[in-house]
Amino acid sequence: MESYGIQQFEEWKTRGILAEYHVLFSRYVDTDNWDMLALLRFRSYEDVGKWREVEKRSPAGLSPNLLEWVTSVETYPADLARGKEAGSGRERPVYLVVPYTYSVTPSAYLEYADNFVRPQLEGWARAGVLSGYGLYLQRYSANRPWDSLLVLEYKDDAAFGLREKTVAKVRQELQSDPAWRSLSDSKHNIRVEKEAVIADELAPGR
């Protein structure tokens, strides 16, 4: 991927097939989770149709020599429901990718995300550890392992090392908000957190 694959994704972006992409590689070996995750963003659903032509030649965007190393591929059409773009000057960001299942309607889940999750994310950003984030909702979640995917981008290893301390500090601050505290007490009735993956980004020139 570093020698050829990323350049191919960059070419698709230059040609306008992709609006944006992020290729993440798991930092640690884990038999029960993914090694590589490609987040592909399209400008319109028409452009998603163009990707179908890419898939005919390069399944999952991978060349034949890369496919020789692949044992399984899973694809999840999803919508970016909430997000904050990372600023410039990023050197070595660290990603934490957290899947969830939820037991409420998508609209109710987004309300929960806006009133419980987002205040925490904004607090982590103000603390200087979180650069950006994306909350994805899967379009076709029946019998799939997750309904929503939260992708957190930390500034660097030092910032990621402060995650637990920052989480505790921001949550303590938010306890003074009765509405937030109520959601905190009932979150287990709304969603179930699945196994997270720590990953690094493969990017041109990095």
FIBARO-20356 format. One record per residue: residue number from 1; residue in three letters; x, y negated, z of N, C-alpha, C in turn. Coordinates in steps of 0.1 Angstrom, whole numbers, padded with zeros to 4 digits, always signed. Example, Ala and Ser with C-alpha at 12.3 -4.5 7.8 and 13.67 -1.06 7.14 Angstrom:
2
(r 1 ALA (+0132 +0057 +0078) (+0123 +0045 +0078) (+0132 +0033 +0078))
(r 2 SER (+0128 +0022 +0071) (+0137 +0011 +0071) (+0129 +0000 +0079))
% end
This chain:
206
(r 1 MET (+0008 +0012 +0000) (+0000 +0000 +0000) (+0009 -0013 +0000))
(r 2 GLU (+0020 -0012 +0007) (+0028 -0024 +0008) (+0035 -0027 -0005))
(r 3 SER (+0039 -0016 -0012) (+0046 -0018 -0025) (+0038 -0020 -0037))
(r 4 TYR (+0025 -0016 -0036) (+0017 -0017 -0048) (+0002 -0020 -0045))
(r 5 GLY (-0003 -0014 -0035) (-0018 -0015 -0032) (-0023 -0029 -0030))
(r 6 ILE (-0015 -0036 -0021) (-0019 -0050 -0018) (-0019 -0059 -0030))
(r 7 GLN (-0009 -0057 -0039) (-0009 -0065 -0051) (-0021 -0063 -0060))
(r 8 GLN (-0026 -0050 -0060) (-0038 -0047 -0067) (-0050 -0055 -0062))
(r 9 PHE (-0052 -0055 -0049) (-0063 -0062 -0043) (-0061 -0077 -0046))
(r 10 GLU (-0049 -0082 -0045) (-0047 -0096 -0048) (-0051 -0100 -0062))
(r 11 GLU (-0048 -0090 -0071) (-0052 -0093 -0085) (-0067 -0093 -0087))
(r 12 TRP (-0074 -0084 -0080) (-0089 -0085 -0081) (-0094 -0098 -0075))
(r 13 LYS (-0088 -0103 -0065) (-0092 -0116 -0060) (-0089 -0127 -0070))
(r 14 THR (-0078 -0127 -0076) (-0074 -0137 -0086) (-0084 -0137 -0098))
(r 15 ARG (-0088 -0125 -0102) (-0098 -0123 -0113) (-0112 -0127 -0109))
(r 16 GLY (-0114 -0129 -0096) (-0128 -0133 -0091) (-0137 -0122 -0088))
(r 17 ILE (-0132 -0109 -0089) (-0140 -0098 -0085) (-0142 -0098 -0070))
(r 18 LEU (-0132 -0101 -0062) (-0133 -0103 -0048) (-0132 -0117 -0044))
(r 19 ALA (-0140 -0121 -0034) (-0139 -0135 -0029) (-0128 -0135 -0018))
(r 20 GLU (-0127 -0124 -0011) (-0117 -0123 +0000) (-0115 -0109 +0003))
(r 21 TYR (-0104 -0105 +0009) (-0102 -0092 +0014) (-0092 -0092 +0026))
(r 22 HIS (-0093 -0082 +0034) (-0084 -0079 +0045) (-0081 -0064 +0045))
(r 23 VAL (-0069 -0060 +0045) (-0065 -0046 +0046) (-0058 -0044 +0059))
(r 24 LEU (-0065 -0037 +0068) (-0060 -0034 +0081) (-0055 -0020 +0083))
(r 25 PHE (-0043 -0019 +0090) (-0038 -0005 +0092) (-0037 -0003 +0107))
(r 26 SER (-0042 +0008 +0111) (-0042 +0011 +0125) (-0028 +0012 +0131))
(r 27 ARG (-0026 +0005 +0142) (-0013 +0004 +0149) (-0008 +0018 +0154))
(r 28 TYR (-0018 +0026 +0158) (-0014 +0039 +0165) (-0020 +0051 +0157))
(r 29 VAL (-0013 +0062 +0157) (-0019 +0074 +0151) (-0031 +0079 +0160))
(r 30 ASP (-0042 +0082 +0153) (-0054 +0086 +0160) (-0062 +0095 +0151))
(r 31 THR (-0061 +0108 +0154) (-0068 +0118 +0145) (-0083 +0115 +0143))
(r 32 ASP (-0089 +0110 +0154) (-0104 +0109 +0153) (-0108 +0095 +0148))
(r 33 ASN (-0099 +0087 +0143) (-0103 +0074 +0138) (-0096 +0071 +0125))
(r 34 TRP (-0100 +0059 +0119) (-0094 +0056 +0106) (-0079 +0051 +0107))
(r 35 ASP (-0072 +0053 +0096) (-0059 +0048 +0095) (-0058 +0034 +0088))
(r 36 MET (-0067 +0033 +0078) (-0067 +0020 +0070) (-0082 +0016 +0068))
(r 37 LEU (-0084 +0003 +0070) (-0097 -0003 +0067) (-0096 -0015 +0058))
(r 38 ALA (-0103 -0015 +0047) (-0103 -0026 +0038) (-0117 -0033 +0039))
(r 39 LEU (-0116 -0046 +0043) (-0128 -0054 +0044) (-0129 -0062 +0031))
(r 40 LEU (-0138 -0060 +0023) (-0140 -0066 +0010) (-0152 -0076 +0010))
(r 41 ARG (-0149 -0088 +0006) (-0160 -0098 +0006) (-0163 -0102 -0009))
(r 42 PHE (-0176 -0103 -0012) (-0180 -0107 -0025) (-0188 -0120 -0025))
(r 43 ARG (-0187 -0128 -0036) (-0194 -0141 -0036) (-0209 -0139 -0038))
(r 44 SER (-0213 -0128 -0045) (-0227 -0126 -0048) (-0229 -0111 -0050))
(r 45 TYR (-0242 -0107 -0050) (-0244 -0092 -0051) (-0241 -0088 -0066))
(r 46 GLU (-0241 -0097 -0075) (-0237 -0094 -0089) (-0223 -0090 -0089))
(r 47 ASP (-0214 -0096 -0081) (-0200 -0092 -0080) (-0198 -0078 -0074))
(r 48 VAL (-0208 -0075 -0065) (-0207 -0061 -0060) (-0209 -0051 -0071))
(r 49 GLY (-0217 -0054 -0081) (-0218 -0046 -0093) (-0205 -0044 -0100))
(r 50 LYS (-0198 -0055 -0101) (-0185 -0055 -0108) (-0175 -0045 -0101))
(r 51 TRP (-0176 -0044 -0088) (-0168 -0035 -0080) (-0170 -0021 -0084))
(r 52 ARG (-0183 -0018 -0088) (-0186 -0004 -0092) (-0177 +0000 -0104))
(r 53 GLU (-0174 -0009 -0113) (-0165 -0006 -0124) (-0151 -0003 -0119))
(r 54 VAL (-0146 -0010 -0108) (-0133 -0008 -0102) (-0133 +0006 -0096))
(r 55 GLU (-0144 +0010 -0090) (-0145 +0023 -0083) (-0143 +0034 -0093))
(r 56 LYS (-0147 +0033 -0105) (-0146 +0043 -0115) (-0132 +0046 -0118))
(r 57 ARG (-0123 +0036 -0118) (-0109 +0038 -0121) (-0101 +0040 -0109))
(r 58 SER (-0105 +0033 -0098) (-0097 +0033 -0085) (-0107 +0035 -0074))
(r 59 PRO (-0111 +0048 -0071) (-0120 +0050 -0060) (-0115 +0044 -0047))
(r 60 ALA (-0124 +0036 -0040) (-0120 +0029 -0028) (-0109 +0018 -0030))
(r 61 GLY (-0107 +0015 -0043) (-0097 +0005 -0046) (-0082 +0011 -0045))
(r 62 LEU (-0081 +0024 -0045) (-0068 +0031 -0044) (-0064 +0037 -0057))
(r 63 SER (-0051 +0036 -0060) (-0046 +0042 -0072) (-0044 +0057 -0070))
(r 64 PRO (-0043 +0064 -0082) (-0042 +0079 -0081) (-0031 +0084 -0072))
(r 65 ASN (-0019 +0077 -0072) (-0008 +0082 -0063) (-0011 +0080 -0048))
(r 66 LEU (-0019 +0069 -0045) (-0023 +0067 -0031) (-0034 +0077 -0027))
(r 67 LEU (-0043 +0081 -0036) (-0054 +0090 -0033) (-0049 +0104 -0030))
(r 68 GLU (-0036 +0107 -0034) (-0031 +0120 -0031) (-0029 +0121 -0016))
(r 69 TRP (-0028 +0110 -0009) (-0025 +0110 +0006) (-0038 +0110 +0014))
(r 70 VAL (-0049 +0108 +0007) (-0062 +0105 +0014) (-0070 +0118 +0017))
(r 71 THR (-0074 +0120 +0029) (-0082 +0132 +0032) (-0097 +0128 +0033))
(r 72 SER (-0101 +0116 +0036) (-0115 +0112 +0036) (-0116 +0097 +0034))
(r 73 VAL (-0128 +0093 +0029) (-0131 +0079 +0026) (-0145 +0077 +0030))
(r 74 GLU (-0148 +0066 +0037) (-0162 +0062 +0041) (-0164 +0048 +0036))
(r 75 THR (-0176 +0045 +0031) (-0179 +0031 +0026) (-0191 +0026 +0033))
(r 76 TYR (-0191 +0014 +0037) (-0202 +0008 +0045) (-0206 -0005 +0039))
(r 77 PRO (-0216 -0006 +0030) (-0221 -0019 +0026) (-0227 -0027 +0038))
(r 78 ALA (-0222 -0039 +0040) (-0225 -0047 +0052) (-0226 -0061 +0049))
(r 79 ASP (-0233 -0069 +0058) (-0234 -0083 +0056) (-0226 -0090 +0068))
(r 80 LEU (-0219 -0100 +0064) (-0212 -0108 +0075) (-0222 -0117 +0081))
(r 81 ALA (-0227 -0113 +0093) (-0238 -0120 +0099) (-0233 -0133 +0107))
(r 82 ARG (-0222 -0132 +0113) (-0216 -0143 +0121) (-0201 -0142 +0119))
(r 83 GLY (-0194 -0154 +0118) (-0180 -0154 +0116) (-0174 -0167 +0119))
(r 84 LYS (-0161 -0167 +0121) (-0153 -0179 +0122) (-0139 -0176 +0116))
(r 85 GLU (-0136 -0184 +0106) (-0124 -0182 +0098) (-0112 -0186 +0107))
(r 86 ALA (-0101 -0178 +0106) (-0089 -0182 +0113) (-0082 -0194 +0106))
(r 87 GLY (-0075 -0202 +0114) (-0069 -0213 +0108) (-0056 -0210 +0101))
(r 88 SER (-0049 -0219 +0096) (-0036 -0217 +0089) (-0025 -0215 +0099))
(r 89 GLY (-0014 -0210 +0094) (-0002 -0209 +0102) (-0002 -0196 +0109))
(r 90 ARG (-0010 -0186 +0105) (-0010 -0173 +0111) (+0003 -0165 +0107))
(r 91 GLU (+0010 -0160 +0117) (+0022 -0152 +0114) (+0020 -0137 +0115))
(r 92 ARG (+0017 -0132 +0127) (+0015 -0118 +0128) (+0003 -0116 +0137))
(r 93 PRO (-0009 -0118 +0131) (-0021 -0116 +0139) (-0023 -0101 +0143))
(r 94 VAL (-0030 -0099 +0154) (-0034 -0085 +0158) (-0049 -0084 +0158))
(r 95 TYR (-0054 -0074 +0152) (-0069 -0072 +0150) (-0074 -0061 +0160))
(r 96 LEU (-0085 -0064 +0166) (-0093 -0054 +0173) (-0106 -0052 +0167))
(r 97 VAL (-0109 -0040 +0162) (-0121 -0037 +0154) (-0130 -0028 +0163))
(r 98 VAL (-0141 -0033 +0166) (-0150 -0026 +0176) (-0164 -0023 +0170))
(r 99 PRO (-0167 -0010 +0168) (-0180 -0006 +0162) (-0191 -0005 +0174))
(r 100 TYR (-0203 -0008 +0170) (-0214 -0006 +0180) (-0226 +0000 +0173))
(r 101 THR (-0234 +0007 +0181) (-0248 +0011 +0176) (-0257 +0002 +0185))
(r 102 TYR (-0269 -0001 +0180) (-0278 -0009 +0188) (-0292 -0003 +0187))
(r 103 SER (-0300 -0005 +0197) (-0313 +0001 +0198) (-0325 -0009 +0197))
(r 104 VAL (-0322 -0020 +0192) (-0332 -0031 +0190) (-0332 -0034 +0175))
(r 105 THR (-0341 -0043 +0171) (-0342 -0047 +0157) (-0330 -0056 +0153))
(r 106 PRO (-0326 -0057 +0141) (-0314 -0065 +0137) (-0316 -0080 +0141))
(r 107 SER (-0328 -0085 +0140) (-0330 -0099 +0145) (-0328 -0101 +0160))
(r 108 ALA (-0332 -0091 +0167) (-0331 -0091 +0182) (-0316 -0090 +0185))
(r 109 TYR (-0309 -0081 +0178) (-0295 -0079 +0180) (-0287 -0092 +0177))
(r 110 LEU (-0291 -0099 +0167) (-0284 -0112 +0164) (-0287 -0122 +0174))
(r 111 GLU (-0299 -0122 +0180) (-0302 -0131 +0191) (-0293 -0128 +0203))
(r 112 TYR (-0291 -0116 +0206) (-0282 -0111 +0216) (-0268 -0116 +0213))
(r 113 ALA (-0263 -0114 +0201) (-0250 -0118 +0197) (-0248 -0133 +0199))
(r 114 ASP (-0258 -0141 +0195) (-0257 -0155 +0196) (-0256 -0160 +0210))
(r 115 ASN (-0264 -0154 +0219) (-0265 -0159 +0233) (-0256 -0152 +0243))
(r 116 PHE (-0250 -0140 +0239) (-0242 -0133 +0248) (-0227 -0131 +0243))
(r 117 VAL (-0226 -0127 +0231) (-0213 -0124 +0225) (-0206 -0137 +0221))
(r 118 ARG (-0213 -0145 +0213) (-0206 -0157 +0208) (-0201 -0166 +0218))
(r 119 PRO (-0208 -0169 +0230) (-0202 -0178 +0240) (-0188 -0172 +0245))
(r 120 GLN (-0187 -0159 +0246) (-0174 -0153 +0250) (-0163 -0155 +0239))
(r 121 LEU (-0167 -0153 +0227) (-0157 -0155 +0216) (-0152 -0169 +0215))
(r 122 GLU (-0162 -0179 +0217) (-0158 -0193 +0217) (-0149 -0196 +0229))
(r 123 GLY (-0151 -0190 +0240) (-0143 -0192 +0251) (-0129 -0186 +0249))
(r 124 TRP (-0128 -0175 +0243) (-0115 -0169 +0240) (-0107 -0178 +0230))
(r 125 ALA (-0114 -0184 +0221) (-0108 -0193 +0211) (-0103 -0205 +0218))
(r 126 ARG (-0111 -0211 +0227) (-0107 -0223 +0234) (-0094 -0220 +0243))
(r 127 ALA (-0093 -0207 +0248) (-0082 -0204 +0256) (-0069 -0202 +0248))
(r 128 GLY (-0071 -0202 +0234) (-0059 -0201 +0226) (-0055 -0187 +0222))
(r 129 VAL (-0063 -0177 +0225) (-0058 -0163 +0221) (-0065 -0158 +0209))
(r 130 LEU (-0077 -0162 +0206) (-0085 -0157 +0195) (-0085 -0167 +0183))
(r 131 SER (-0080 -0162 +0171) (-0080 -0171 +0160) (-0093 -0171 +0152))
(r 132 GLY (-0099 -0159 +0150) (-0111 -0158 +0143) (-0118 -0145 +0145))
(r 133 TYR (-0130 -0144 +0140) (-0138 -0132 +0142) (-0148 -0130 +0131))
(r 134 GLY (-0153 -0118 +0129) (-0164 -0115 +0120) (-0173 -0105 +0126))
(r 135 LEU (-0186 -0107 +0125) (-0196 -0097 +0130) (-0204 -0092 +0118))
(r 136 TYR (-0202 -0079 +0115) (-0208 -0073 +0103) (-0220 -0064 +0107))
(r 137 LEU (-0231 -0065 +0100) (-0242 -0057 +0102) (-0244 -0048 +0090))
(r 138 GLN (-0244 -0034 +0092) (-0245 -0025 +0081) (-0259 -0025 +0075))
(r 139 ARG (-0259 -0024 +0062) (-0272 -0024 +0055) (-0279 -0011 +0056))
(r 140 TYR (-0272 +0000 +0055) (-0278 +0013 +0055) (-0273 +0021 +0066))
(r 141 SER (-0278 +0020 +0078) (-0272 +0025 +0090) (-0277 +0039 +0094))
(r 142 ALA (-0287 +0044 +0087) (-0293 +0057 +0091) (-0283 +0068 +0091))
(r 143 ASN (-0281 +0075 +0102) (-0272 +0086 +0104) (-0257 +0082 +0102))
(r 144 ARG (-0254 +0069 +0103) (-0240 +0065 +0101) (-0235 +0062 +0115))
(r 145 PRO (-0222 +0062 +0117) (-0216 +0061 +0131) (-0217 +0047 +0137))
(r 146 TRP (-0220 +0037 +0130) (-0221 +0024 +0136) (-0232 +0015 +0129))
(r 147 ASP (-0237 +0006 +0136) (-0247 -0004 +0131) (-0241 -0018 +0129))
(r 148 SER (-0232 -0021 +0138) (-0225 -0034 +0137) (-0210 -0032 +0139))
(r 149 LEU (-0202 -0041 +0133) (-0188 -0040 +0135) (-0183 -0054 +0139))
(r 150 LEU (-0176 -0055 +0150) (-0170 -0068 +0154) (-0155 -0067 +0152))
(r 151 VAL (-0150 -0076 +0143) (-0136 -0077 +0140) (-0130 -0089 +0146))
(r 152 LEU (-0121 -0088 +0156) (-0115 -0099 +0163) (-0101 -0100 +0159))
(r 153 GLU (-0097 -0113 +0155) (-0083 -0116 +0151) (-0076 -0124 +0162))
(r 154 TYR (-0067 -0118 +0168) (-0059 -0125 +0178) (-0046 -0131 +0172))
(r 155 LYS (-0041 -0142 +0178) (-0031 -0150 +0171) (-0018 -0141 +0170))
(r 156 ASP (-0014 -0134 +0180) (-0002 -0126 +0179) (-0002 -0116 +0190))
(r 157 ASP (+0009 -0109 +0192) (+0009 -0098 +0203) (+0008 -0105 +0217))
(r 158 ALA (+0015 -0116 +0218) (+0014 -0123 +0231) (+0000 -0126 +0235))
(r 159 ALA (-0008 -0132 +0225) (-0022 -0135 +0227) (-0030 -0123 +0230))
(r 160 PHE (-0028 -0112 +0223) (-0035 -0100 +0225) (-0032 -0094 +0239))
(r 161 GLY (-0020 -0096 +0243) (-0017 -0091 +0257) (-0024 -0098 +0268))
(r 162 LEU (-0030 -0110 +0265) (-0037 -0118 +0275) (-0052 -0115 +0274))
(r 163 ARG (-0056 -0105 +0265) (-0070 -0102 +0263) (-0078 -0100 +0276))
(r 164 GLU (-0074 -0090 +0283) (-0082 -0086 +0295) (-0083 -0098 +0305))
(r 165 LYS (-0072 -0105 +0307) (-0072 -0116 +0316) (-0081 -0127 +0311))
(r 166 THR (-0081 -0130 +0298) (-0089 -0140 +0292) (-0104 -0136 +0293))
(r 167 VAL (-0107 -0123 +0290) (-0121 -0118 +0290) (-0126 -0120 +0304))
(r 168 ALA (-0119 -0117 +0314) (-0124 -0118 +0328) (-0126 -0133 +0332))
(r 169 LYS (-0117 -0141 +0328) (-0118 -0156 +0331) (-0130 -0162 +0325))
(r 170 VAL (-0133 -0159 +0312) (-0144 -0165 +0305) (-0157 -0159 +0310))
(r 171 ARG (-0158 -0147 +0313) (-0170 -0141 +0318) (-0173 -0147 +0332))
(r 172 GLN (-0163 -0149 +0340) (-0165 -0155 +0353) (-0171 -0169 +0351))
(r 173 GLU (-0166 -0177 +0342) (-0172 -0190 +0339) (-0186 -0189 +0334))
(r 174 LEU (-0189 -0179 +0326) (-0203 -0178 +0320) (-0213 -0173 +0331))
(r 175 GLN (-0208 -0167 +0342) (-0218 -0162 +0352) (-0227 -0173 +0357))
(r 176 SER (-0223 -0186 +0356) (-0231 -0197 +0361) (-0243 -0200 +0352))
(r 177 ASP (-0243 -0193 +0340) (-0255 -0195 +0331) (-0264 -0183 +0333))
(r 178 PRO (-0276 -0186 +0339) (-0286 -0175 +0342) (-0290 -0167 +0330))
(r 179 ALA (-0292 -0173 +0318) (-0296 -0166 +0306) (-0285 -0157 +0302))
(r 180 TRP (-0272 -0161 +0302) (-0261 -0153 +0298) (-0259 -0141 +0308))
(r 181 ARG (-0261 -0144 +0321) (-0259 -0134 +0331) (-0270 -0123 +0330))
(r 182 SER (-0282 -0127 +0326) (-0293 -0118 +0324) (-0290 -0108 +0313))
(r 183 LEU (-0284 -0114 +0302) (-0281 -0105 +0290) (-0269 -0096 +0294))
(r 184 SER (-0260 -0101 +0302) (-0249 -0093 +0307) (-0254 -0080 +0315))
(r 185 ASP (-0264 -0083 +0323) (-0270 -0072 +0331) (-0277 -0061 +0322))
(r 186 SER (-0283 -0066 +0311) (-0291 -0057 +0303) (-0285 -0052 +0290))
(r 187 LYS (-0272 -0056 +0288) (-0265 -0053 +0275) (-0265 -0038 +0272))
(r 188 HIS (-0265 -0029 +0282) (-0264 -0015 +0279) (-0277 -0010 +0274))
(r 189 ASN (-0288 -0017 +0275) (-0301 -0014 +0269) (-0302 -0018 +0254))
(r 190 ILE (-0292 -0026 +0250) (-0292 -0032 +0236) (-0282 -0025 +0227))
(r 191 ARG (-0270 -0023 +0232) (-0260 -0017 +0223) (-0251 -0007 +0230))
(r 192 VAL (-0245 +0001 +0223) (-0235 +0011 +0228) (-0222 +0008 +0221))
(r 193 GLU (-0211 +0006 +0228) (-0198 +0003 +0222) (-0191 +0016 +0219))
(r 194 LYS (-0186 +0017 +0207) (-0178 +0029 +0202) (-0163 +0026 +0203))
(r 195 GLU (-0155 +0036 +0199) (-0141 +0035 +0200) (-0135 +0024 +0192))
(r 196 ALA (-0127 +0015 +0198) (-0121 +0004 +0191) (-0108 +0008 +0185))
(r 197 VAL (-0103 +0001 +0175) (-0090 +0003 +0168) (-0082 -0010 +0168))
(r 198 ILE (-0070 -0008 +0173) (-0060 -0020 +0172) (-0053 -0018 +0159))
(r 199 ALA (-0052 -0029 +0151) (-0047 -0028 +0138) (-0039 -0041 +0134))
(r 200 ASP (-0030 -0039 +0124) (-0023 -0050 +0118) (-0027 -0052 +0104))
(r 201 GLU (-0025 -0064 +0098) (-0029 -0067 +0085) (-0018 -0065 +0075))
(r 202 LEU (-0021 -0058 +0064) (-0012 -0057 +0053) (-0015 -0069 +0043))
(r 203 ALA (-0006 -0077 +0040) (-0008 -0089 +0032) (+0004 -0092 +0023))
(r 204 PRO (+0002 -0098 +0012) (+0013 -0102 +0003) (+0024 -0110 +0010))
(r 205 GLY (+0036 -0106 +0009) (+0047 -0113 +0015) (+0048 -0112 +0030))
(r 206 ARG (+0041 -0103 +0036) (+0041 -0101 +0050) (+0048 -0088 +0054))
% end
